[in-house]
């Protein structure tokens, strides 16, 4: 089988990391692949040294029209069985380039935002010879509510890096006087870091040694730093760049917190759980499909800063409950979120699409 992947993100976020895992698994199964990306692509910077063929396109301004032609040429030369479009912009680009070729297309959907109601979205999503892969049941439901027929949507969960070794990342929690919490994610409004800062401000007097680490990149970096200053939290809350090593970051924590206001799945939770770090997460989107409250982690009501603050205090005070979820969570992740399973399910989607076209 031959597959062209198109991803238009410049940064290496969760979706790009999952695509890299997928490509590595496909290579084990002798799937021939090519990756199409923008000229600036952190994903390509990771994929090219691993030996994956990469084509970089200029997607800026008027050059976008030339990129459509170049992608059309790639389709004609490579002649893939499947065109896999991994983000919204890739979907539009791919559909324009694929009009004449009519190659069966798979559309990845990672966000639980409703589809925009305009002519272009209607044109993209109504085209034949395409199936949708939703990253969670919650995202699938959003697609259905947006008018996509249920029979054209498959759910394929993200996976966790098989190279992670929990024994190397478990923090020695017994001898620390600090209670360290943290999160990793894009500094964007929907990720909710501001809510976490507010919750820490409420909880700090009740939690001796409370420390919070916010790690990531994005447009709200300076706003988050300013909020930390406003609430007199320097020394309590630190705003850091995205960590070079996620396992090393997780090793610093007693508790990983995902305060997102919207989340398709929350695959960063898989990393924390695999590393043996308990998770407290906002109950939004597909998060509860990973985090089973009181069993594989802990949930709080989305957007409720008071509930988040109270949960922090409760878990600090009850370390037995905090620790009780670690073993079930690791078993849950290993059993249900392997990269081999993700690749196998994706191949099933490809085969289903090819059999009906």
C-alpha positions as CSV (number, residue, x, y, z in Angstrom):
1,X,0.0,0.0,0.0
2,X,1.1,3.6,-0.7
3,X,0.1,6.6,1.4
4,X,0.6,10.3,1.1
5,X,0.3,12.1,4.5
6,X,-0.4,15.9,4.4
7,X,0.1,18.0,7.6
8,X,0.3,21.8,7.5
9,X,1.3,22.6,11.1
10,X,4.6,24.3,11.7
11,X,5.0,23.1,15.3
12,X,5.3,19.6,16.8
13,X,2.1,19.2,18.8
14,X,0.2,16.2,19.7
15,X,-1.2,15.5,16.3
16,X,2.2,15.7,14.6
17,X,3.7,13.4,17.2
18,X,0.9,10.9,16.6
19,X,1.5,11.0,12.9
20,X,5.2,10.3,13.4
21,X,4.3,7.2,15.5
22,X,1.8,6.1,12.8
23,X,4.5,6.4,10.1
24,X,6.9,4.4,12.1
25,X,4.4,1.6,12.6
26,X,3.4,1.7,9.0
27,X,7.0,1.3,8.0
28,X,7.2,-2.0,9.9
29,X,4.3,-3.2,7.8
30,X,6.0,-2.2,4.5
31,X,3.6,0.7,3.8
32,X,5.2,3.0,1.3
33,X,4.8,6.6,2.5
34,X,5.5,10.2,1.6
35,X,5.0,13.3,3.9
36,X,3.9,16.6,2.6
37,X,4.4,19.6,4.9
38,X,5.0,23.4,4.9
39,X,8.5,24.8,4.3
40,X,8.8,25.2,8.1
41,X,7.8,22.0,9.8
42,X,9.0,20.6,13.1
43,X,7.4,17.3,12.1
44,X,9.5,17.1,8.9
45,X,12.6,17.9,11.0
46,X,11.9,14.8,13.0
47,X,10.8,12.6,10.1
48,X,13.5,13.3,7.5
49,X,16.4,12.0,9.6
50,X,14.4,8.8,10.2
51,X,14.5,8.2,6.4
52,X,10.9,9.2,5.5
53,X,10.5,11.0,2.1
54,X,9.5,14.6,2.8
55,X,8.2,17.2,0.3
56,X,8.1,20.8,1.6
57,X,5.6,23.3,0.1
58,X,5.3,27.0,0.4
59,X,1.8,27.5,1.7
60,X,2.1,31.3,2.4
61,X,0.1,33.9,0.6
62,X,-0.3,33.5,-3.2
63,X,2.3,30.7,-3.2
64,X,-0.5,28.5,-1.9
65,X,-1.9,28.3,-5.4
66,X,1.4,27.0,-6.7
67,X,1.5,24.5,-3.7
68,X,-1.8,23.0,-4.9
69,X,-0.2,22.3,-8.3
70,X,2.9,20.8,-6.7
71,X,0.7,18.5,-4.5
72,X,-1.2,17.6,-7.6
73,X,2.0,16.6,-9.3
74,X,3.1,14.6,-6.2
75,X,-0.2,12.6,-6.4
76,X,0.3,11.9,-10.1
77,X,4.0,10.8,-9.6
78,X,3.6,8.8,-6.3
79,X,0.2,7.4,-7.2
80,X,-0.9,6.7,-3.6
81,X,-3.7,4.3,-2.7
82,X,-4.7,6.7,0.1
83,X,-4.4,10.4,0.7
84,X,-4.4,11.0,4.5
85,X,-5.1,14.6,5.4
86,X,-4.1,15.3,9.0
87,X,-5.5,18.8,9.8
88,X,-8.2,21.2,8.6
89,X,-5.9,23.2,6.3
90,X,-4.5,20.0,4.9
91,X,-8.1,18.9,4.1
92,X,-8.7,22.0,2.0
93,X,-5.4,21.8,0.3
94,X,-5.7,18.1,-0.4
95,X,-9.2,18.4,-1.8
96,X,-8.2,21.1,-4.3
97,X,-5.2,19.1,-5.5
98,X,-7.2,15.8,-5.6
99,X,-10.1,17.0,-7.7
100,X,-9.0,15.3,-10.9
101,X,-7.2,12.3,-9.4
102,X,-10.0,11.3,-7.1
103,X,-7.8,9.3,-4.8
104,X,-9.7,8.0,-1.7
105,X,-9.0,10.4,1.1
106,X,-9.0,9.9,4.9
107,X,-9.6,13.0,7.0
108,X,-8.2,13.1,10.5
109,X,-10.3,15.1,13.0
110,X,-8.6,15.8,16.4
111,X,-10.7,18.7,17.7
112,X,-14.2,18.8,19.1
113,X,-15.1,22.1,17.6
114,X,-18.2,22.0,15.3
115,X,-17.5,22.3,11.6
116,X,-17.8,25.8,10.3
117,X,-21.0,26.5,8.4
118,X,-19.9,28.0,5.1
119,X,-19.7,27.0,1.4
120,X,-16.1,25.9,1.6
121,X,-16.6,23.6,4.5
122,X,-19.7,22.2,2.9
123,X,-17.7,21.5,-0.3
124,X,-14.8,19.8,1.6
125,X,-16.9,17.6,3.9
126,X,-19.5,16.6,1.4
127,X,-17.2,15.1,-1.2
128,X,-17.3,11.4,-2.0
129,X,-14.4,8.9,-1.6
130,X,-13.5,10.0,1.9
131,X,-13.8,8.7,5.4
132,X,-13.1,10.5,8.7
133,X,-11.0,9.3,11.6
134,X,-12.1,10.9,14.9
135,X,-9.6,10.8,17.7
136,X,-12.4,10.1,20.3
137,X,-16.1,9.2,20.5
138,X,-16.7,12.8,21.6
139,X,-15.1,14.1,18.4
140,X,-17.2,11.6,16.4
141,X,-20.3,12.9,18.0
142,X,-19.4,16.5,17.1
143,X,-18.9,15.4,13.4
144,X,-22.3,13.7,13.4
145,X,-23.9,16.9,14.8
146,X,-22.2,18.8,12.1
147,X,-23.9,16.7,9.4
148,X,-21.3,14.0,8.6
149,X,-23.0,10.6,8.2
150,X,-22.1,8.3,11.1
151,X,-21.3,5.5,8.7
152,X,-18.4,7.5,7.3
153,X,-16.7,8.1,10.7
154,X,-14.3,5.7,12.5
155,X,-12.8,6.3,16.0
156,X,-9.1,5.5,16.3
157,X,-7.5,6.6,19.6
158,X,-4.0,8.0,19.9
159,X,-1.2,5.9,21.2
160,X,1.6,6.3,23.8
161,X,5.2,6.3,22.9
162,X,6.3,2.6,23.3
163,X,9.8,3.8,24.2
164,X,8.7,5.3,27.5
165,X,10.0,3.5,30.5
166,X,8.0,4.2,33.7
167,X,10.8,2.9,35.9
168,X,13.0,5.7,34.6
169,X,10.5,8.5,35.2
170,X,8.8,7.7,38.5
171,X,9.4,10.5,41.0
172,X,10.5,9.7,44.5
173,X,7.5,11.4,46.2
174,X,8.1,10.2,49.7
175,X,11.0,12.5,50.6
176,X,9.8,15.8,49.1
177,X,8.4,18.6,51.1
178,X,7.0,20.1,47.9
179,X,3.8,19.2,46.1
180,X,4.6,19.8,42.4
181,X,1.9,19.9,39.8
182,X,2.3,20.8,36.1
183,X,0.9,20.7,32.6
184,X,2.3,20.7,29.1
185,X,0.4,22.2,26.2
186,X,0.1,25.0,23.7
187,X,-0.4,28.3,25.3
188,X,-3.7,28.9,23.6
189,X,-7.1,30.0,25.1
190,X,-8.7,26.5,24.9
191,X,-5.9,24.9,26.9
192,X,-7.0,26.6,30.1
193,X,-3.7,27.4,31.8
194,X,-5.2,30.6,33.1
195,X,-7.8,28.6,35.0
196,X,-5.0,26.6,36.6
197,X,-3.2,29.7,37.7
198,X,-6.4,31.0,39.4
199,X,-6.9,27.6,41.1
200,X,-3.3,27.6,42.4
201,X,-3.8,31.1,43.8
202,X,-6.9,29.8,45.7
203,X,-5.1,26.7,46.9
204,X,-1.6,27.8,47.8
205,X,-2.4,28.7,51.5
206,X,-3.9,25.2,52.0
207,X,-1.1,23.3,50.3
208,X,2.4,23.7,51.9
209,X,5.1,23.6,49.3
210,X,2.8,23.9,46.3
211,X,4.6,24.5,43.0
212,X,3.1,24.6,39.5
213,X,5.0,24.3,36.2
214,X,3.4,25.4,33.0
215,X,5.3,24.2,30.0
216,X,4.6,25.0,26.4
217,X,4.7,27.5,23.5
218,X,2.1,29.8,22.1
219,X,0.5,33.2,21.8
220,X,-0.5,33.5,25.5
221,X,3.0,33.1,27.0
222,X,3.4,36.7,28.1
223,X,-0.3,36.9,29.2
224,X,0.3,33.9,31.5
225,X,3.5,35.4,32.9
226,X,1.6,38.7,33.6
227,X,-1.2,36.8,35.4
228,X,1.4,35.1,37.6
229,X,2.8,38.5,38.5
230,X,-0.7,40.0,39.2
231,X,-1.6,37.2,41.6
232,X,1.8,37.4,43.4
233,X,2.7,33.8,42.4
234,X,6.4,34.1,41.3
235,X,8.1,31.3,43.0
236,X,4.9,29.3,43.1
237,X,4.1,29.2,39.3
238,X,6.7,29.0,36.6
239,X,6.2,29.4,32.9
240,X,8.6,27.3,30.9
241,X,9.3,26.4,27.3
242,X,8.2,23.0,25.9
243,X,10.4,20.4,27.5
244,X,13.0,18.7,25.5
245,X,12.2,15.4,27.3
246,X,8.6,14.7,28.4
247,X,9.7,11.8,30.7
248,X,12.1,14.1,32.5
249,X,9.4,16.7,32.8
250,X,7.0,14.2,34.2
251,X,9.6,13.0,36.7
252,X,9.4,16.4,38.4
253,X,5.7,16.1,39.2
254,X,3.5,14.7,41.9
255,X,0.4,15.4,39.8
256,X,-0.2,16.2,36.1
257,X,-3.1,18.6,35.5
258,X,-4.9,19.1,32.2
259,X,-7.2,22.2,32.7
260,X,-8.4,22.3,29.0
261,X,-11.6,24.1,28.2
262,X,-11.9,22.1,24.9
263,X,-10.0,18.9,24.1
264,X,-10.5,16.2,21.4
265,X,-8.8,13.5,23.5
266,X,-5.9,14.9,25.5
267,X,-3.1,12.5,24.4
268,X,-0.6,14.2,26.7
269,X,-2.5,12.4,29.5
270,X,-1.3,9.1,28.1
271,X,2.3,10.2,28.5
272,X,1.7,11.2,32.1
273,X,-0.1,7.9,32.9
274,X,2.6,5.8,31.2
275,X,5.2,7.6,33.3
276,X,3.4,6.8,36.5
277,X,2.2,10.3,37.2
278,X,-1.4,10.6,38.4
279,X,-3.6,12.9,36.3
280,X,-6.3,15.4,37.3
281,X,-8.1,16.5,34.1
282,X,-11.0,18.7,33.0
283,X,-14.0,16.6,32.0
284,X,-14.3,17.9,28.4
285,X,-14.4,16.3,25.0
286,X,-12.8,12.9,24.9
287,X,-10.8,13.2,28.1
288,X,-13.0,10.8,30.0
289,X,-12.3,8.2,27.4
290,X,-8.8,8.0,28.9
291,X,-9.4,9.1,32.4
292,X,-11.8,7.0,34.4
293,X,-12.6,9.1,37.5
294,X,-11.2,7.6,40.7
295,X,-9.8,4.6,38.7
296,X,-7.2,5.7,36.1
297,X,-7.1,9.4,37.2
298,X,-9.3,12.2,38.5
299,X,-11.8,14.5,36.7
300,X,-13.2,17.9,37.6
301,X,-15.9,19.9,35.9
302,X,-14.8,21.8,32.8
303,X,-14.1,25.5,33.5
304,X,-14.8,25.2,37.2
305,X,-11.8,26.9,38.9
306,X,-13.2,26.2,42.4
307,X,-13.6,22.5,41.7
308,X,-10.1,22.4,40.4
309,X,-8.7,24.1,43.5
310,X,-10.6,21.8,45.8
311,X,-9.4,18.8,43.9
312,X,-5.8,19.9,44.3
313,X,-6.2,20.3,48.0
314,X,-8.0,16.9,48.4
315,X,-5.4,15.0,46.4
316,X,-2.5,16.7,48.3
317,X,-4.1,15.7,51.6
318,X,-4.9,12.1,50.5
319,X,-1.7,10.7,49.0
320,X,-3.0,7.1,49.3
321,X,-5.9,7.9,46.9
322,X,-3.5,9.8,44.7
323,X,-1.2,6.8,44.4
324,X,-4.0,4.3,44.0
325,X,-4.7,5.2,40.4
326,X,-1.1,4.7,39.1
327,X,-1.1,0.9,38.5
328,X,-4.6,0.7,37.0
329,X,-3.7,3.7,34.8
330,X,-0.5,2.1,33.5
331,X,-2.3,-1.1,32.7
332,X,-5.1,0.8,31.0
333,X,-2.7,2.7,28.8
334,X,-0.7,-0.3,27.8
335,X,-3.8,-2.4,27.0
336,X,-5.8,0.2,25.0
337,X,-3.4,2.8,23.5
338,X,-0.6,1.0,21.8
339,X,0.9,2.3,18.6
340,X,0.6,-1.1,16.9
341,X,-3.2,-1.0,17.6
342,X,-3.5,2.6,16.3
343,X,-1.7,1.7,13.1
344,X,-3.8,-1.5,12.7
345,X,-7.1,0.3,13.1
346,X,-6.0,3.0,10.7
347,X,-5.1,0.4,8.1
348,X,-8.6,-1.1,8.5
349,X,-10.1,2.3,7.7
350,X,-8.0,2.5,4.6
351,X,-9.1,-1.0,3.5
352,X,-12.7,-0.2,4.1
353,X,-12.5,3.0,2.0
354,X,-10.7,1.2,-0.8
355,X,-13.3,-1.6,-0.8
356,X,-16.1,0.8,-1.3
357,X,-14.5,2.8,-4.1
